[in-house]
Amino acid sequence: MDILDILLSASFWAAAIRIASPLIFATIGELICERAGVLNLGIEGIMVAGAFAGWIAVWAGLPLWGGVAVAMLTGMALGFVHAVLSVPFGLSQHVVGVGLTLLATALTFYTYRVVLPEVSSPPKIEAFQALPIPLLSDIPILGPALFAQTPLTYAAFILVALVAWVLYRTPLGLAVRAAGESPAAVAAQGLSVTVIRMGAVMVGSGFMAVGGAFLTLSAFDSFFFEMVNGRGWICIALVVFGAWKPGKALLGAVLFAAFDAFQIRLQQTGVGQVLPYQVFLMMPYILSILALVIMSRRAEVPAALMVPFNKGER
């Protein structure tokens, strides 16, 4: 199999979309937070907690969508902690975010050991199955890639469109963007910057947790602690790559996922017999860094990102 065969295969693009799905949820969640002026570095821990919460809820007897709801509520609860410390109290968003990642990961490990104290390998659940869309899934290459995925993948793409519509077509979206650009102007209109920012962080954190839950409820059928594996940090970079716009962030997530799917298949070719496998594992990150450098030069950072706001101060 040569490179052209890989790039033109339906299975390659189907895998790329599948790998991109959790990144889409988490990237959109981070984008909402940053659009409101808050950098959420707790994303990695929130994804771990969401993955565990959704999985353990389904294992305990809830339906799959119930597990998604539990994961989102877990993310929103962690987002509330982040929001309280970083918005009204004005603590360092870097410190709060890293601390939240450590806290969420530690709480997840502790809860796992309490609930399953003597289990050597995590139990399996019945995960979401692929749901092909009639007629559309029969389109060559594009059909299996986009229209033969699990329901959560479809939800990820719907979320991008919904968030883009809210941000750019509704008064709520205008208020969120203004909170990240000019919070003083928001306060001058009689709106609460604190409420807007805290709400954005909580909602964004909920979507991050759903991104983590995708791994246990859709991509796999079990939970292990290494499954998030730095995806949260990648999502922070994807927000910058997408210039804080949902559509471009979606493109960045699919691009990174395509690099990842490509390196897996490239290992199976003649090239994979020559180079160490570590080279292939680095490829998605190296290519993503190059793309990030190119795109970020034109990106316009929200003017009030990471800038605390106290009403009455200039």
C-alpha positions as CSV (number, residue, x, y, z in Angstrom):
1,M,0.0,0.0,0.0
2,D,1.5,3.3,-1.1
3,I,0.7,6.8,0.2
4,L,-1.8,7.6,-2.5
5,D,-3.8,4.4,-1.7
6,I,-3.9,5.4,2.0
7,L,-5.1,8.9,1.3
8,L,-7.8,7.6,-1.1
9,S,-9.2,4.8,1.1
10,A,-12.5,5.2,2.8
11,S,-11.2,3.4,5.9
12,F,-8.5,6.1,6.4
13,W,-10.9,9.0,6.4
14,A,-13.4,7.1,8.5
15,A,-10.7,6.6,11.1
16,A,-9.6,10.2,10.9
17,I,-13.2,11.4,11.6
18,R,-13.4,9.0,14.5
19,I,-10.1,10.1,16.0
20,A,-11.2,13.8,15.5
21,S,-14.5,13.5,17.3
22,P,-13.3,13.7,21.0
23,L,-11.0,16.5,19.9
24,I,-13.9,18.4,18.4
25,F,-15.9,18.3,21.6
26,A,-13.0,19.4,23.8
27,T,-11.7,22.0,21.3
28,I,-15.1,23.7,21.1
29,G,-15.4,23.6,24.9
30,E,-12.0,25.3,25.2
31,L,-13.0,27.8,22.5
32,I,-16.1,28.9,24.4
33,C,-14.0,29.4,27.6
34,E,-11.4,31.5,25.8
35,R,-13.9,33.5,23.8
36,A,-15.3,34.6,27.2
37,G,-11.8,35.6,28.3
38,V,-10.8,32.5,30.4
39,L,-8.0,30.1,29.6
40,N,-9.0,26.7,30.9
41,L,-5.9,24.5,31.4
42,G,-7.9,22.1,33.4
43,I,-9.1,20.5,30.1
44,E,-6.9,17.4,30.4
45,G,-8.2,16.5,33.9
46,I,-11.7,17.3,32.9
47,M,-11.5,14.9,29.9
48,V,-10.2,12.1,32.2
49,A,-13.0,12.7,34.7
50,G,-15.6,12.8,31.9
51,A,-14.3,9.6,30.4
52,F,-14.6,7.9,33.8
53,A,-17.9,9.4,34.9
54,G,-19.7,8.5,31.6
55,W,-18.3,4.9,31.7
56,I,-19.0,4.2,35.3
57,A,-22.5,5.6,35.0
58,V,-23.3,3.2,32.1
59,W,-21.6,0.3,33.9
60,A,-23.9,1.1,36.9
61,G,-27.0,0.7,34.7
62,L,-27.7,4.1,33.0
63,P,-28.3,4.2,29.2
64,L,-25.5,5.5,27.0
65,W,-27.0,8.9,26.6
66,G,-27.4,9.0,30.4
67,G,-23.7,8.4,30.6
68,V,-23.1,11.3,28.3
69,A,-25.3,13.5,30.5
70,V,-23.4,12.4,33.7
71,A,-20.1,13.1,32.0
72,M,-21.3,16.6,31.0
73,L,-22.5,17.4,34.5
74,T,-19.2,16.2,35.9
75,G,-17.4,18.5,33.6
76,M,-19.6,21.4,34.5
77,A,-19.0,20.8,38.2
78,L,-15.3,20.9,37.7
79,G,-15.8,24.0,35.5
80,F,-17.6,25.7,38.3
81,V,-14.6,25.2,40.5
82,H,-12.3,26.7,37.9
83,A,-14.8,29.6,37.3
84,V,-15.1,30.5,40.9
85,L,-11.4,30.6,41.5
86,S,-10.4,32.4,38.3
87,V,-13.3,34.8,37.6
88,P,-14.6,36.4,40.8
89,F,-11.5,35.7,42.8
90,G,-9.2,36.6,39.9
91,L,-6.6,33.9,40.7
92,S,-4.0,33.0,38.0
93,Q,-5.8,31.0,35.3
94,H,-2.6,29.1,34.6
95,V,-2.3,27.9,38.2
96,V,-6.0,27.2,38.6
97,G,-6.1,25.2,35.4
98,V,-3.1,23.0,36.1
99,G,-4.3,22.5,39.7
100,L,-7.7,21.4,38.4
101,T,-6.1,18.9,36.0
102,L,-4.2,17.4,39.0
103,L,-7.3,17.4,41.2
104,A,-9.6,15.9,38.6
105,T,-7.1,13.2,37.7
106,A,-6.5,12.3,41.4
107,L,-10.2,12.3,42.2
108,T,-10.9,10.0,39.3
109,F,-8.1,7.6,40.4
110,Y,-9.4,7.6,43.9
111,T,-13.1,7.0,42.9
112,Y,-12.0,4.2,40.6
113,R,-10.2,2.4,43.4
114,V,-13.2,3.0,45.8
115,V,-15.8,1.7,43.3
116,L,-13.7,-1.2,41.9
117,P,-11.2,-2.0,44.7
118,E,-10.3,-5.5,43.6
119,V,-10.7,-5.4,39.8
120,S,-7.5,-6.1,37.9
121,S,-8.9,-5.0,34.5
122,P,-11.8,-2.6,34.1
123,P,-15.1,-4.1,33.1
124,K,-16.5,-3.6,29.6
125,I,-19.8,-1.9,28.6
126,E,-21.9,-1.9,25.5
127,A,-20.7,1.2,23.7
128,F,-22.3,3.3,20.9
129,Q,-22.4,1.4,17.6
130,A,-22.0,2.9,14.1
131,L,-25.3,4.3,12.8
132,P,-25.1,4.5,9.0
133,I,-27.3,7.1,7.4
134,P,-29.3,5.6,4.5
135,L,-28.2,6.6,1.0
136,L,-25.6,9.1,2.3
137,S,-23.4,6.3,3.7
138,D,-23.3,4.7,0.2
139,I,-21.4,7.7,-1.3
140,P,-17.8,6.5,-2.2
141,I,-15.2,7.5,0.3
142,L,-17.2,10.4,1.8
143,G,-20.1,8.1,2.8
144,P,-18.2,5.7,5.1
145,A,-16.2,8.6,6.5
146,L,-19.0,11.0,7.4
147,F,-22.2,9.1,7.4
148,A,-21.4,5.7,8.9
149,Q,-20.2,6.9,12.3
150,T,-21.5,6.6,15.9
151,P,-24.2,9.1,17.1
152,L,-21.6,11.0,19.2
153,T,-19.6,11.8,16.1
154,Y,-22.7,13.2,14.5
155,A,-23.3,15.2,17.7
156,A,-19.8,16.6,17.5
157,F,-20.4,18.1,14.1
158,I,-23.8,19.4,15.1
159,L,-22.2,21.0,18.1
160,V,-19.8,23.0,15.9
161,A,-22.6,24.4,13.8
162,L,-24.7,25.2,16.9
163,V,-21.9,27.0,18.7
164,A,-21.0,28.9,15.6
165,W,-24.6,30.0,15.2
166,V,-24.9,31.0,18.9
167,L,-21.6,32.9,18.9
168,Y,-22.2,34.9,15.7
169,R,-26.0,35.1,15.4
170,T,-27.4,35.5,18.9
171,P,-27.2,38.2,21.6
172,L,-25.8,35.6,24.0
173,G,-23.0,34.9,21.6
174,L,-22.3,38.6,21.3
175,A,-22.1,38.9,25.1
176,V,-19.7,36.0,25.4
177,R,-17.4,37.4,22.7
178,A,-17.6,40.9,24.2
179,A,-16.7,39.4,27.6
180,G,-13.4,38.2,26.0
181,E,-12.8,41.3,24.1
182,S,-14.0,44.3,26.1
183,P,-15.5,43.3,29.5
184,A,-15.9,47.0,30.4
185,A,-18.3,47.4,27.5
186,V,-20.3,44.5,28.7
187,A,-20.6,45.9,32.2
188,A,-21.6,49.3,30.7
189,Q,-24.6,47.6,29.1
190,G,-25.7,46.4,32.5
191,L,-24.6,42.8,32.0
192,S,-22.6,40.8,34.5
193,V,-19.2,39.9,33.2
194,T,-18.8,37.4,36.1
195,V,-21.9,35.5,35.2
196,I,-21.1,35.4,31.5
197,R,-17.6,34.1,32.1
198,M,-18.6,31.6,34.7
199,G,-21.4,30.3,32.5
200,A,-19.0,30.0,29.6
201,V,-16.4,28.1,31.6
202,M,-19.0,25.7,33.0
203,V,-20.6,25.0,29.6
204,G,-17.2,24.7,27.9
205,S,-16.0,22.3,30.6
206,G,-19.1,20.2,30.1
207,F,-18.2,19.8,26.4
208,M,-14.7,18.9,27.3
209,A,-15.9,16.1,29.5
210,V,-18.1,14.8,26.7
211,G,-15.0,14.7,24.6
212,G,-13.5,12.4,27.3
213,A,-16.7,10.4,27.5
214,F,-16.5,9.7,23.7
215,L,-13.4,7.6,24.3
216,T,-15.1,5.3,26.7
217,L,-18.7,5.3,25.3
218,S,-18.0,5.4,21.6
219,A,-14.3,4.7,20.6
220,F,-13.7,2.0,23.3
221,D,-15.9,0.0,25.7
222,S,-13.8,0.4,28.8
223,F,-11.8,3.0,30.8
224,F,-8.1,3.2,31.5
225,F,-6.2,6.2,32.8
226,E,-3.8,6.7,29.8
227,M,-6.6,6.9,27.3
228,V,-6.8,10.7,27.1
229,N,-3.0,10.8,26.5
230,G,-2.5,14.5,26.1
231,R,-5.5,15.2,23.9
232,G,-6.5,18.1,26.1
233,W,-3.3,19.9,25.5
234,I,-3.7,19.3,21.7
235,C,-7.1,20.9,21.9
236,I,-5.7,24.1,23.4
237,A,-3.4,24.3,20.4
238,L,-6.2,23.6,18.1
239,V,-8.1,26.6,19.4
240,V,-5.2,28.8,18.4
241,F,-4.9,27.0,15.1
242,G,-8.6,27.8,14.4
243,A,-8.1,31.5,15.3
244,W,-10.9,31.1,18.0
245,K,-13.5,30.2,15.3
246,P,-15.5,27.0,15.4
247,G,-15.2,26.1,11.7
248,K,-11.5,26.5,11.6
249,A,-11.1,24.6,14.9
250,L,-13.1,21.8,13.4
251,L,-10.7,21.8,10.4
252,G,-7.7,21.7,12.7
253,A,-9.1,18.7,14.7
254,V,-9.7,16.7,11.5
255,L,-6.3,17.7,10.2
256,F,-4.5,16.5,13.4
257,A,-6.6,13.3,13.4
258,A,-5.7,12.6,9.7
259,F,-2.0,13.0,10.6
260,D,-2.5,10.5,13.4
261,A,-4.4,8.0,11.3
262,F,-1.8,8.4,8.5
263,Q,1.1,7.6,10.8
264,I,-0.6,4.4,12.0
265,R,-1.0,3.2,8.4
266,L,2.4,4.4,7.3
267,Q,4.0,2.0,9.9
268,Q,2.5,-0.9,7.9
269,T,4.2,0.1,4.7
270,G,7.8,-0.4,3.6
271,V,8.8,2.9,5.3
272,G,7.6,1.4,8.6
273,Q,10.2,-1.4,8.3
274,V,13.1,1.2,8.0
275,L,12.3,3.9,10.6
276,P,11.7,3.4,14.3
277,Y,8.0,3.5,15.3
278,Q,8.7,6.6,17.6
279,V,9.3,8.6,14.4
280,F,5.7,7.9,13.3
281,L,4.3,8.7,16.7
282,M,5.9,12.1,16.5
283,M,4.6,12.9,13.1
284,P,1.1,14.2,14.0
285,Y,2.6,16.5,16.6
286,I,5.4,17.8,14.5
287,L,3.1,18.5,11.5
288,S,0.5,20.1,13.9
289,I,3.2,22.4,15.4
290,L,4.2,23.5,11.9
291,A,0.6,24.2,11.0
292,L,0.0,26.0,14.3
293,V,3.0,28.3,13.7
294,I,1.7,29.2,10.2
295,M,-1.9,29.8,11.3
296,S,-1.2,31.5,14.6
297,R,0.7,34.4,12.9
298,R,-2.6,35.7,11.6
299,A,-4.7,34.8,14.6
300,E,-6.3,37.6,16.6
301,V,-6.2,36.6,20.3
302,P,-9.3,37.8,22.3
303,A,-8.1,41.1,23.8
304,A,-9.2,40.3,27.4
305,L,-8.1,36.6,27.4
306,M,-6.6,35.9,30.9
307,V,-7.3,39.5,32.0
308,P,-9.3,39.6,35.3
309,F,-12.2,42.0,35.4
310,N,-13.3,44.0,38.5
311,K,-16.3,46.2,38.0
312,G,-15.3,49.9,38.4
313,E,-11.7,49.4,37.6
314,R,-10.1,50.5,34.4
